[in-house]
Amino acid sequence: MTLGLTRLRIAALAPALAVGIAASSLPGSAGATASAAPRPAAAHATARTLPVTGYAENGTDPSLVAASAAHLSTLGVDGINISADGASVPQPGAESLTLLRQARSRHLRAEILVGNFSDALGDFDSPAIHNLVSSPPHRRAVIRSLVRAVREQGWDGVQVDLEAIAARDRGGLTQFIAELRAAMPAGKSLSMAVTAFTTESEYVANGYDLTRLGRSLTRMVLMAYDEHGPTWNGVGPIGGLPWQEASLRLVLRHVPARKLDLGVAGYGYTWPTKGTGEQVGDAQARQMVADDHATAHWNVKQGEWTATLSDGTVMWWSDARSWPLRQALARRYGLHGMALWSLALSDPVTR
């Protein structure tokens, strides 16, 4: 889940939100029939402690991991990316291994993220996915590299974060995930970050076969953020509660709740009257409001903050006050846990 507006434009992450500090202020294979809408879990499920995955990009200050570690279960390290020709993926380098050691010192699980972000493009590389999943030799080569990293470096699992997937690659992606699952060492996890949509047709158009993917995965992370953003649609919440619940209910028609994590944002965006907006961390958003002597307003329906600065710039962000509401949503539907994008942007996780 690489940062940046170009990456986040296509819906995601792929993950992060401040947790617990005082608030400052898909379808299955062709012809499959979707099951009835899921019902919320029984009330007793609210007492369960939800596992939390916190994401850190290569180069993230280890102190940011330490600040939240007591309330995380897994550190997702972002990570490594497939080559443009889809034929290879590098071994995790020094920055990833620093975060792996940090996870170990804090008694956290550690998963390495493999994606398709291209520094050359400044965006996700859709053709690279096709080059990978449409070629059996390429799939085998990438799988060998990932399994080698898990075995030799000691990762607890792999998370696949391929984004900007084309409809033509739906079958190939499903095959790649099944083959990677079969090759993973015993006891190691395979998870996947999936962009959130609210209609079945959008999942088909974006290359996801939710039912078959869910069968192969240990865990699916629903990236329930970037509902709105400054370069892809109008002003609005980053991942409002009604939209998140609608997305969640659709995925739960195909994937068991015990396999699903709710991905949450711990950041915001700006929409200026001129030029292009930007991504802002939680603390940065609050500071911008304070510096402008503006007033932030809590939107009860969406469960996020919004503010308008003196120059007309509109802001929305999701922070510590947003987190318990998403926890309640995850518990209500009996989900496996939560996923938080990202430790470098969000308030510290404190409970």
C-alpha positions as CSV (number, residue, x, y, z in Angstrom):
1,M,0.0,0.0,0.0
2,T,2.3,2.7,-1.2
3,L,1.5,6.2,-0.3
4,G,0.6,9.0,-2.7
5,L,-2.5,10.4,-4.4
6,T,-1.8,8.4,-7.6
7,R,-1.8,5.2,-5.6
8,L,-4.8,6.0,-3.5
9,R,-6.8,7.2,-6.4
10,I,-7.9,3.6,-7.2
11,A,-9.4,3.1,-3.9
12,A,-7.4,2.0,-1.4
13,L,-4.6,1.5,1.0
14,A,-4.2,-0.2,0.3
15,P,-4.5,0.8,5.3
16,A,-4.5,3.4,8.6
17,L,-6.0,5.1,11.5
18,A,-5.4,6.3,14.9
19,V,-6.6,4.0,17.5
20,G,-7.8,4.7,21.0
21,I,-6.2,7.9,22.0
22,A,-8.4,10.6,23.3
23,A,-10.0,12.4,20.4
24,S,-8.2,15.6,19.7
25,S,-10.6,17.9,19.4
26,L,-16.4,-10.1,-6.0
27,P,-18.3,-12.0,-6.9
28,G,-17.7,-15.7,-7.3
29,S,-17.0,-17.5,-10.5
30,A,-19.3,-16.9,-13.5
31,G,-22.8,-18.0,-12.8
32,A,-22.5,-18.0,-9.0
33,T,-25.4,-16.7,-7.1
34,A,-24.7,-14.2,-4.3
35,S,-25.9,-15.3,-0.9
36,A,-28.4,-13.2,1.2
37,A,-27.0,-10.1,2.8
38,P,-25.1,-10.9,6.0
39,R,-26.5,-10.3,9.4
40,P,-24.6,-8.6,12.2
41,A,-23.0,-11.0,14.7
42,A,-24.5,-11.7,18.1
43,A,-24.0,-9.1,20.7
44,H,-21.5,-11.2,22.7
45,A,-19.0,-10.7,19.9
46,T,-18.5,-7.1,21.0
47,A,-16.4,-8.3,23.9
48,R,-13.8,-9.9,21.7
49,T,-10.4,-8.2,21.3
50,L,-9.8,-7.6,17.6
51,P,-6.4,-8.3,16.1
52,V,-5.0,-5.2,14.5
53,T,-2.5,-5.0,11.6
54,G,-0.5,-1.8,11.4
55,Y,1.2,-1.0,8.1
56,A,4.6,0.6,7.7
57,E,6.3,1.5,4.5
58,N,10.0,1.0,3.9
59,G,11.8,3.8,5.7
60,T,9.2,4.3,8.4
61,D,10.8,5.4,11.6
62,P,10.9,2.4,14.0
63,S,9.8,4.7,16.8
64,L,6.4,4.9,15.1
65,V,6.1,1.2,15.3
66,A,7.1,1.2,18.9
67,A,4.5,3.9,19.7
68,S,1.6,1.5,18.7
69,A,3.2,-1.9,19.1
70,A,1.5,-2.8,22.4
71,H,-1.9,-2.7,20.6
72,L,-1.0,-4.4,17.4
73,S,-0.9,-8.1,16.5
74,T,0.8,-7.8,13.1
75,L,3.1,-5.4,11.3
76,G,2.6,-5.3,7.6
77,V,5.8,-4.1,5.9
78,D,5.4,-2.3,2.5
79,G,7.5,-3.8,1.0
80,I,8.5,-5.1,-2.4
81,N,7.1,-4.7,-5.9
82,I,7.0,-7.0,-9.0
83,S,9.0,-6.0,-12.0
84,A,7.3,-4.3,-15.0
85,D,7.6,-7.5,-17.0
86,G,6.0,-9.5,-14.2
87,A,8.8,-12.0,-14.3
88,S,10.4,-11.3,-10.9
89,V,10.2,-9.7,-7.5
90,P,13.2,-8.7,-5.4
91,Q,14.0,-10.0,-1.9
92,P,13.0,-7.6,0.9
93,G,15.9,-5.2,1.5
94,A,17.6,-3.5,4.5
95,E,14.7,-1.2,5.3
96,S,12.1,-4.0,5.3
97,L,14.4,-6.1,7.4
98,T,14.8,-3.3,9.9
99,L,11.0,-3.2,10.3
100,L,11.0,-7.0,10.6
101,R,13.5,-6.8,13.5
102,Q,11.4,-4.1,15.1
103,A,8.3,-6.4,14.9
104,R,10.3,-9.3,16.4
105,S,11.5,-7.1,19.3
106,R,7.9,-6.2,20.0
107,H,6.6,-9.8,19.7
108,L,4.5,-8.9,16.6
109,R,3.8,-11.1,13.6
110,A,5.3,-9.6,10.4
111,E,4.0,-9.9,6.9
112,I,5.8,-8.6,3.8
113,L,3.6,-6.8,1.3
114,V,4.2,-7.5,-2.4
115,G,2.6,-5.0,-4.8
116,N,2.8,-3.5,-8.3
117,F,3.6,0.1,-7.5
118,S,6.0,1.6,-10.1
119,D,8.3,4.5,-9.2
120,A,8.8,5.1,-12.8
121,L,5.1,5.6,-13.4
122,G,4.3,7.1,-10.0
123,D,1.3,4.8,-9.9
124,F,0.3,1.2,-9.9
125,D,1.4,-0.7,-13.0
126,S,-1.6,-2.6,-14.4
127,P,0.2,-4.2,-17.3
128,A,2.7,-5.6,-14.8
129,I,-0.1,-7.6,-13.2
130,H,-1.1,-9.0,-16.6
131,N,2.5,-9.9,-17.4
132,L,2.7,-11.8,-14.1
133,V,-0.6,-13.6,-13.8
134,S,-1.0,-14.6,-17.5
135,S,2.4,-16.4,-17.6
136,P,2.9,-19.7,-15.7
137,P,6.7,-19.3,-15.7
138,H,6.4,-15.7,-14.3
139,R,4.0,-16.9,-11.6
140,R,6.4,-19.7,-10.6
141,A,9.4,-17.3,-10.5
142,V,7.6,-14.8,-8.3
143,I,6.2,-17.4,-6.0
144,R,9.7,-19.0,-5.6
145,S,11.0,-15.6,-4.6
146,L,8.3,-14.9,-2.1
147,V,8.6,-18.3,-0.5
148,R,12.3,-17.9,-0.3
149,A,11.9,-14.6,1.6
150,V,9.5,-16.2,4.1
151,R,11.8,-19.2,4.7
152,E,15.1,-17.4,4.8
153,Q,14.2,-14.1,6.4
154,G,11.6,-15.4,8.8
155,W,8.5,-13.5,7.7
156,D,5.2,-14.9,9.2
157,G,3.4,-14.4,5.9
158,V,2.9,-12.6,2.7
159,Q,0.2,-10.0,1.9
160,V,-0.6,-9.4,-1.8
161,D,-1.3,-5.7,-2.6
162,L,-1.8,-5.7,-6.4
163,E,-4.0,-2.8,-7.4
164,A,-5.4,-1.4,-10.6
165,I,-6.3,-4.9,-11.7
166,A,-7.9,-5.3,-15.1
167,A,-11.0,-7.4,-15.7
168,R,-9.0,-9.6,-18.1
169,D,-6.8,-10.7,-15.2
170,R,-9.5,-12.0,-12.9
171,G,-8.8,-15.7,-13.7
172,G,-5.0,-15.3,-13.7
173,L,-5.0,-13.4,-10.4
174,T,-7.2,-16.1,-8.8
175,Q,-4.8,-18.8,-10.1
176,F,-1.7,-16.9,-8.9
177,I,-3.2,-16.7,-5.4
178,A,-4.1,-20.4,-5.3
179,E,-0.6,-21.4,-6.4
180,L,1.0,-19.1,-3.9
181,R,-1.2,-20.5,-1.2
182,A,-0.1,-24.1,-2.1
183,A,3.6,-23.1,-2.1
184,M,3.6,-21.3,1.2
185,P,5.3,-23.1,4.1
186,A,3.1,-24.7,6.7
187,G,1.9,-22.2,9.4
188,K,2.6,-19.1,7.2
189,S,-0.2,-16.8,6.3
190,L,-1.3,-15.5,2.9
191,S,-3.5,-12.4,2.9
192,M,-4.6,-9.9,0.3
193,A,-5.6,-6.3,0.3
194,V,-8.7,-5.7,-1.8
195,T,-10.2,-2.4,-3.0
196,A,-13.6,-1.6,-1.6
197,F,-16.6,-1.3,-3.9
198,T,-20.3,-1.3,-3.4
199,T,-21.6,-3.2,-6.4
200,E,-20.9,-6.7,-7.7
201,S,-20.2,-5.3,-11.2
202,E,-17.4,-3.2,-9.9
203,Y,-15.6,-6.2,-8.5
204,V,-15.9,-8.0,-11.8
205,A,-14.7,-5.0,-13.7
206,N,-11.7,-4.6,-11.4
207,G,-10.5,-8.2,-11.6
208,Y,-11.7,-9.7,-8.3
209,D,-13.3,-13.1,-7.9
210,L,-14.1,-12.7,-4.2
211,T,-15.4,-16.2,-3.6
212,R,-12.5,-18.1,-5.1
213,L,-9.9,-15.7,-3.6
214,G,-11.4,-16.1,-0.2
215,R,-11.0,-19.9,-0.4
216,S,-7.2,-19.5,-0.9
217,L,-6.5,-16.7,1.5
218,T,-5.9,-16.9,5.2
219,R,-7.2,-13.4,5.5
220,M,-8.7,-10.7,3.2
221,V,-8.2,-7.0,4.0
222,L,-11.0,-4.8,2.7
223,M,-9.4,-1.4,2.0
224,A,-12.4,0.6,3.1
225,Y,-10.9,4.0,2.4
226,D,-10.5,6.6,-0.4
227,E,-14.2,6.9,-0.9
228,H,-13.3,10.4,-1.9
229,G,-10.1,12.1,-2.9
230,P,-8.9,15.2,-4.6
231,T,-7.8,13.7,-7.9
232,W,-10.5,11.1,-8.5
233,N,-13.9,12.5,-7.3
234,G,-15.6,15.2,-5.3
235,V,-15.2,16.4,-1.8
236,G,-16.3,14.0,0.9
237,P,-15.2,11.6,3.7
238,I,-12.2,9.4,3.3
239,G,-14.2,6.3,4.3
240,G,-17.5,7.2,5.7
241,L,-19.4,4.8,7.9
242,P,-22.4,4.2,5.5
243,W,-20.1,3.5,2.6
244,Q,-17.9,1.3,4.6
245,E,-20.8,-0.8,5.8
246,A,-22.2,-1.1,2.3
247,S,-18.9,-2.3,1.1
248,L,-18.5,-4.7,3.9
249,R,-21.9,-6.3,3.5
250,L,-21.3,-6.9,-0.1
251,V,-17.9,-8.7,0.5
252,L,-19.4,-10.8,3.3
253,R,-21.7,-12.4,0.7
254,H,-18.6,-14.1,-0.7
255,V,-16.0,-14.2,2.1
256,P,-16.5,-15.6,5.6
257,A,-16.4,-12.9,8.4
258,R,-13.7,-14.9,10.2
259,K,-11.4,-14.3,7.2
260,L,-12.1,-10.6,6.8
261,D,-10.3,-7.6,8.2
262,L,-11.7,-4.1,7.9
263,G,-9.1,-1.7,6.6
264,V,-9.4,1.8,8.0
265,A,-7.8,5.2,7.2
266,G,-5.8,7.3,9.6
267,Y,-5.2,10.3,7.3
268,G,-7.1,12.9,5.3
269,Y,-7.2,14.9,2.1
270,T,-7.5,18.5,1.1
271,W,-9.6,20.0,-1.6
272,P,-8.2,23.6,-2.4
273,T,-10.2,26.0,-4.6
274,K,-7.2,26.1,-7.0
275,G,-4.7,23.4,-7.8
276,T,-4.5,19.8,-6.6
277,G,-5.2,18.7,-3.1
278,E,-2.9,16.6,-1.0
279,Q,-2.8,13.8,1.5
280,V,-2.3,14.8,5.1
281,G,-1.6,12.8,8.3
282,D,-3.9,13.2,11.3
283,A,-1.6,15.5,13.3
284,Q,-0.9,17.5,10.2
285,A,-4.6,18.0,9.5
286,R,-5.2,19.3,13.0
287,Q,-2.2,21.6,12.8
288,M,-3.4,23.1,9.5
289,V,-6.8,23.9,11.1
290,A,-5.1,25.4,14.2
291,D,-2.7,27.5,12.2
292,D,-5.6,28.9,10.1
293,H,-7.7,29.6,13.3
294,A,-10.5,27.5,11.6
295,T,-12.9,25.2,13.3
296,A,-13.1,21.4,12.7
297,H,-16.5,19.8,12.8
298,W,-17.3,16.2,13.7
299,N,-19.7,14.6,11.2
300,V,-21.7,12.1,13.2
301,K,-23.1,10.2,10.2
302,Q,-19.7,9.7,8.5
303,G,-17.6,9.4,11.7
304,E,-15.0,11.8,10.4
305,W,-13.7,15.3,10.8
306,T,-14.2,18.1,8.3
307,A,-13.1,21.7,8.1
308,T,-13.0,24.6,5.7
309,L,-10.0,26.9,5.8
310,S,-10.0,30.6,5.3
311,D,-8.8,30.3,1.7
312,G,-11.7,27.9,0.9
313,T,-9.8,24.7,1.1
314,V,-12.0,21.8,2.4
315,M,-10.5,19.0,4.5
316,W,-11.7,15.6,5.6
317,W,-9.8,13.2,7.8
318,S,-10.2,10.1,9.9
319,D,-8.4,9.9,13.3
320,A,-8.6,8.6,16.8
321,R,-12.2,9.5,17.3
322,S,-13.1,7.6,14.1
323,W,-11.4,4.3,15.2
324,P,-13.9,3.1,17.9
325,L,-16.8,3.4,15.4
326,R,-15.0,1.2,13.0
327,Q,-14.1,-1.2,15.7
328,A,-17.8,-1.4,16.6
329,L,-18.6,-2.1,12.9
330,A,-16.1,-4.9,12.7
331,R,-17.3,-6.5,15.9
332,R,-21.0,-6.1,14.8
333,Y,-20.3,-8.3,11.8
334,G,-18.0,-10.7,13.6
335,L,-14.9,-9.9,11.5
336,H,-11.5,-11.3,12.1
337,G,-9.9,-8.0,12.9
338,M,-8.8,-4.5,11.7
339,A,-6.1,-3.2,9.5
340,L,-4.6,0.3,9.9
341,W,-3.1,2.5,7.1
342,S,-0.6,3.7,8.1
343,L,1.6,4.1,11.2
344,A,3.5,7.0,9.6
345,L,0.2,9.0,9.1
346,S,-2.1,8.0,11.9
347,D,-2.3,8.9,15.6
348,P,-0.6,6.2,17.7
349,V,-2.6,3.1,18.5
350,T,-3.1,3.1,22.2
351,R,-5.8,0.5,22.8
